Amino acid sequence: MSTQAGKWSDLGPRILSGGFAAIFGLWVMWLGGVPFHILVAVVTGIMVWEVARMVGAGTKSVPYGLIAGAAHIVLTSFPIAYTLPLVFVPALLGVAQLDQRKSTYALFCSAILLAGLGLVILRDSYGFIWVAWLALVVIASDILGYFAGKIIGGPKFWPKVSPKKTWSGTIAGWMGAVIVALIYIQQGLATAELIGISIAIAIAGQLGDVAESALKRQVGVKDSSAIFPGHGGMFDRFDAMLGASLFLLLIGKIVGFPPVVL
């Protein structure tokens, strides 16, 4: 009995932290504009601060987050063609100042800034309905993956990096993405092409999760920070969204996103 209870011991905290973040995030997504830009800047800054802490910046990590958040605000407030170099400024500062893991910091920092930029572009260009789709794909993939992994179990996806993740949970996450796509298609909001795009987005989100797990394992920490007491940090909550947003930013033009009904 105790083993069975322990199997689900993280369910309550997961629902509380994940549910609140999802509801609040969707509300600000609906508002759009400046509130959404500010939210993404705050989340971006906190995640960069967490990465800086994890790679060894210690008490000097706060300026990295502040610079990243400020860079995001400027990036999304002026024509992107002029401000695009700011995506890499926080990373370059880290390369110049950090004593160790410079390349790791530069990679994650740049990815975080680009993912944040991708979210803002998605909301500003295509409206609430499509940034909500991205969030719902990530959420559905996470929920179905969690329950399938706990109930079905089976072979591990990548045990050396993320020992709790299973192939059953991974595939169930893809099915969650399909469900979201089918709802959009049934409502006449998109063509069937959205199914393949949604599965790819779910995979990108899962890889974002695995990438953060690999970083935490490399630096020997359990959570990115203690922003959410007992539940981990901002990066722990948004690692999948990071991967999903970054991937969509890179392939959006290639696949002709969004695949709307004409």
C-alpha positions as CSV (number, residue, x, y, z in Angstrom):
1,M,0.0,0.0,0.0
2,S,2.8,2.4,0.9
3,T,4.5,1.6,-2.4
4,Q,1.4,2.4,-4.3
5,A,0.9,5.6,-2.4
6,G,4.5,6.6,-3.0
7,K,3.9,6.1,-6.7
8,W,1.4,8.9,-6.8
9,S,3.1,11.1,-4.1
10,D,3.9,13.8,-6.6
11,L,0.4,14.0,-8.1
12,G,-1.0,16.6,-5.6
13,P,1.9,19.1,-5.9
14,R,2.0,18.5,-9.7
15,I,-1.7,19.4,-10.0
16,L,-1.4,22.5,-7.7
17,S,1.6,24.0,-9.3
18,G,0.9,22.9,-12.9
19,G,-2.8,23.8,-12.7
20,F,-2.2,27.3,-11.3
21,A,0.5,28.0,-13.8
22,A,-1.7,26.7,-16.7
23,I,-4.7,28.8,-15.7
24,F,-2.8,32.0,-15.0
25,G,-0.7,31.5,-18.2
26,L,-3.8,31.0,-20.4
27,W,-5.5,34.0,-18.9
28,V,-2.5,36.3,-19.7
29,M,-2.2,34.7,-23.2
30,W,-5.9,35.7,-23.7
31,L,-5.1,39.3,-22.6
32,G,-2.1,39.4,-25.0
33,G,-0.2,42.6,-25.7
34,V,1.9,44.2,-23.0
35,P,0.8,41.9,-20.2
36,F,1.8,38.8,-22.2
37,H,5.1,40.4,-23.2
38,I,5.9,41.2,-19.6
39,L,4.9,37.7,-18.4
40,V,7.2,36.1,-21.0
41,A,10.0,38.5,-20.0
42,V,9.7,37.5,-16.4
43,V,9.6,33.8,-17.1
44,T,12.6,34.2,-19.5
45,G,14.6,36.2,-16.9
46,I,13.9,33.7,-14.1
47,M,14.8,30.7,-16.3
48,V,18.1,32.3,-17.3
49,W,18.8,33.1,-13.7
50,E,18.2,29.5,-12.8
51,V,20.5,28.3,-15.6
52,A,23.2,30.7,-14.4
53,R,22.9,29.3,-10.8
54,M,23.1,25.8,-12.0
55,V,26.3,26.3,-14.1
56,G,28.1,27.9,-11.2
57,A,27.4,31.7,-11.1
58,G,26.1,31.3,-7.6
59,T,25.2,34.6,-5.9
60,K,26.2,36.5,-9.0
61,S,23.5,34.9,-11.1
62,V,20.8,37.6,-10.6
63,P,22.2,40.1,-13.1
64,Y,22.1,37.3,-15.8
65,G,18.4,37.0,-15.3
66,L,17.7,40.7,-15.2
67,I,19.7,41.2,-18.4
68,A,17.8,38.4,-20.2
69,G,14.5,39.8,-19.1
70,A,15.4,43.3,-20.2
71,A,16.7,41.9,-23.5
72,H,13.4,40.2,-24.1
73,I,11.5,43.4,-23.5
74,V,13.6,45.3,-26.0
75,L,13.4,42.5,-28.5
76,T,9.6,42.5,-28.5
77,S,9.1,46.3,-28.3
78,F,11.0,47.3,-31.4
79,P,11.3,46.0,-35.0
80,I,12.9,42.5,-34.7
81,A,15.3,43.1,-37.6
82,Y,17.1,45.8,-35.5
83,T,17.0,44.1,-32.1
84,L,17.7,40.5,-33.1
85,P,21.4,40.6,-31.9
86,L,20.0,41.0,-28.3
87,V,19.0,37.3,-28.4
88,F,22.7,36.5,-27.9
89,V,23.9,39.3,-25.7
90,P,23.0,37.6,-22.4
91,A,24.8,34.4,-23.6
92,L,27.9,36.3,-24.6
93,L,28.0,38.1,-21.3
94,G,28.0,34.7,-19.6
95,V,30.8,33.4,-21.8
96,A,32.8,36.4,-20.8
97,Q,32.1,36.2,-17.1
98,L,31.5,32.6,-16.1
99,D,34.4,30.4,-14.9
100,Q,32.9,27.1,-16.0
101,R,30.3,25.5,-18.3
102,K,30.3,28.6,-20.6
103,S,29.0,26.7,-23.6
104,T,26.3,25.1,-21.7
105,Y,25.1,28.4,-20.4
106,A,25.3,30.0,-23.8
107,L,23.3,27.3,-25.4
108,F,20.5,27.2,-22.9
109,C,20.4,31.0,-22.5
110,S,20.1,31.6,-26.2
111,A,17.4,28.9,-26.5
112,I,15.4,30.5,-23.7
113,L,15.5,33.9,-25.4
114,L,14.6,32.5,-28.8
115,A,11.7,30.5,-27.3
116,G,10.4,33.5,-25.5
117,L,10.6,35.5,-28.7
118,G,8.8,32.7,-30.5
119,L,5.9,32.8,-28.0
120,V,5.4,36.5,-28.4
121,I,5.6,36.3,-32.2
122,L,3.0,33.5,-32.2
123,R,0.6,35.5,-29.9
124,D,1.0,38.8,-31.7
125,S,0.8,37.3,-35.3
126,Y,-1.8,34.7,-34.9
127,G,-3.8,35.5,-31.8
128,F,-4.9,33.7,-28.7
129,I,-6.2,30.7,-30.4
130,W,-2.8,29.5,-31.7
131,V,-0.7,30.3,-28.7
132,A,-3.4,28.4,-26.7
133,W,-3.0,25.5,-29.1
134,L,0.7,25.3,-28.4
135,A,0.1,25.5,-24.6
136,L,-2.6,22.8,-24.8
137,V,-0.5,20.5,-26.8
138,V,2.3,20.7,-24.2
139,I,-0.2,20.4,-21.3
140,A,-2.1,17.4,-22.8
141,S,1.2,15.7,-23.7
142,D,2.5,16.1,-20.1
143,I,-0.8,14.9,-18.5
144,L,-1.3,11.8,-20.6
145,G,2.4,11.0,-20.5
146,Y,2.4,11.3,-16.7
147,F,-0.6,8.9,-16.2
148,A,0.5,6.4,-18.9
149,G,4.0,6.3,-17.4
150,K,2.6,5.7,-13.9
151,I,-0.1,3.2,-14.9
152,I,1.5,1.3,-17.8
153,G,5.2,1.7,-17.0
154,G,7.5,-0.4,-19.2
155,P,10.8,0.3,-20.8
156,K,12.5,3.6,-20.0
157,F,12.8,6.3,-22.6
158,W,16.3,7.5,-21.6
159,P,17.2,6.1,-18.2
160,K,20.6,7.7,-17.9
161,V,19.2,11.2,-18.3
162,S,15.6,10.9,-17.1
163,P,15.0,7.7,-15.2
164,K,11.3,8.2,-14.6
165,K,10.3,8.7,-18.2
166,T,8.9,5.6,-20.1
167,W,8.2,4.8,-23.7
168,S,4.5,4.3,-22.8
169,G,4.4,7.8,-21.3
170,T,6.2,9.3,-24.3
171,I,3.8,7.7,-26.8
172,A,0.8,8.7,-24.7
173,G,2.1,12.3,-24.8
174,W,1.9,12.1,-28.6
175,M,-1.7,10.9,-28.4
176,G,-2.5,13.9,-26.2
177,A,-1.2,16.1,-28.9
178,V,-3.4,14.3,-31.5
179,I,-6.5,14.9,-29.3
180,V,-5.8,18.6,-29.2
181,A,-5.3,18.7,-33.0
182,L,-8.6,16.8,-33.6
183,I,-10.5,19.3,-31.4
184,Y,-9.2,22.2,-33.5
185,I,-9.9,20.3,-36.7
186,Q,-13.4,19.4,-35.6
187,Q,-14.1,23.0,-34.8
188,G,-13.1,24.0,-38.3
189,L,-10.1,25.9,-37.1
190,A,-7.4,23.9,-39.0
191,T,-6.8,21.3,-41.6
192,A,-5.7,17.7,-40.9
193,E,-2.0,18.8,-41.3
194,L,-2.3,20.0,-37.7
195,I,-2.1,16.4,-36.5
196,G,1.4,15.9,-37.7
197,I,2.5,19.4,-36.5
198,S,1.0,18.7,-33.1
199,I,2.8,15.4,-32.7
200,A,6.1,17.1,-33.7
201,I,5.5,19.9,-31.2
202,A,4.8,17.3,-28.5
203,I,8.1,15.5,-29.3
204,A,10.0,18.9,-29.2
205,G,8.4,19.6,-25.8
206,Q,9.5,16.2,-24.5
207,L,13.0,16.8,-25.8
208,G,13.0,20.2,-24.0
209,D,12.1,18.3,-20.8
210,V,14.9,15.8,-21.4
211,A,17.4,18.6,-22.1
212,E,16.7,20.2,-18.8
213,S,17.0,16.8,-17.1
214,A,20.4,16.3,-18.7
215,L,21.5,19.7,-17.5
216,K,20.4,19.1,-13.9
217,R,22.1,15.7,-13.9
218,Q,25.3,17.2,-15.3
219,V,25.4,19.8,-12.5
220,G,24.1,17.5,-9.8
221,V,20.8,19.3,-8.8
222,K,17.3,18.0,-8.3
223,D,15.4,21.2,-9.2
224,S,16.4,24.3,-11.2
225,S,15.5,26.4,-8.1
226,A,13.0,26.7,-5.3
227,I,10.7,29.3,-6.9
228,F,7.8,27.0,-6.3
229,P,8.5,25.6,-2.8
230,G,8.6,21.9,-2.9
231,H,7.8,21.8,-6.6
232,G,11.0,23.0,-8.2
233,G,11.8,26.0,-10.3
234,M,10.5,28.0,-13.3
235,F,12.6,25.9,-15.7
236,D,11.2,22.7,-14.3
237,R,7.7,24.0,-15.1
238,F,8.4,25.4,-18.6
239,D,11.1,23.2,-20.0
240,A,8.6,21.5,-22.4
241,M,7.2,24.8,-23.5
242,L,10.7,26.0,-24.2
243,G,11.3,23.1,-26.6
244,A,7.9,23.4,-28.2
245,S,8.1,27.1,-28.8
246,L,11.7,27.0,-30.1
247,F,10.8,24.2,-32.6
248,L,7.7,26.0,-33.8
249,L,9.7,29.2,-34.4
250,L,12.2,27.3,-36.5
251,I,9.8,25.3,-38.6
252,G,6.7,27.6,-38.8
253,K,7.5,29.0,-42.2
254,I,8.6,25.6,-43.6
255,V,5.3,23.9,-42.9
256,G,3.1,26.9,-43.6
257,F,1.8,27.4,-40.0
258,P,-0.9,27.8,-39.1
259,P,-2.7,25.2,-41.4
260,V,-6.0,27.0,-41.4
261,V,-9.1,26.1,-43.4
262,L,-9.5,28.5,-46.4
